């Protein structure tokens, strides 16, 4: 495990040199918000990281319901019985193991959707909701109901798997041979491109993603990745 701290944000990375999976601890006054729940074995390490920071985890926000983002959720809620769990309504359906499509959706769900997660959300999130300093931004594409989170204190953006920064900076769905997994798990590449454009319109100061390192001043580089994804179609 590797921990990287920039301002209010702690990136907690599992398997950093092989298959990096990130979750995030966000400082909020007297407590922490955990964004995503990493792999099934990750709970003890996440709690240890919070203990090292010296603040309790009071909320868990799930960006999307793929297995590498919700793997430790049941163990975390068992260890932290008072914690709130928040997710978008569309992703809550996936969290329950239901991969059926909504009437307006055409592409099948891809990627690892958990079948045995027992935890159910405390609240459902929608565009514009605020959780502490974090504003919810609807960010579909990788999955139908994925969300991103913009920190109003410094404009840092936790973007889930909307963009990857492992194997080359890329929009979700744009295949990178050196790290193809996010692309292979993407529900709708065209929607993902539109989401990446929307996220860069927010002019984030820093980009935090599910796979790869933190990226300061990401806008110009992500715009190049968007153009690359468009050219490839």
Secondary structure by P-SEA (a helix, b strand, c coil): cbbbbcccbbbbbcccccbbbbbbbbbcccbbbbccccccccaaaaaaaaaaacccccbbbbcccccccccaaaaaaaacccbbbbbcaaaaaaaacccccccccccccccccccccccccccccccccccccbbbbbccccccbbbbbbccccccccccccccccccccccccccccccccccccccaaaaaaaaaaaaaacccbbbccccccccccaaaaaaaaaaaaaac
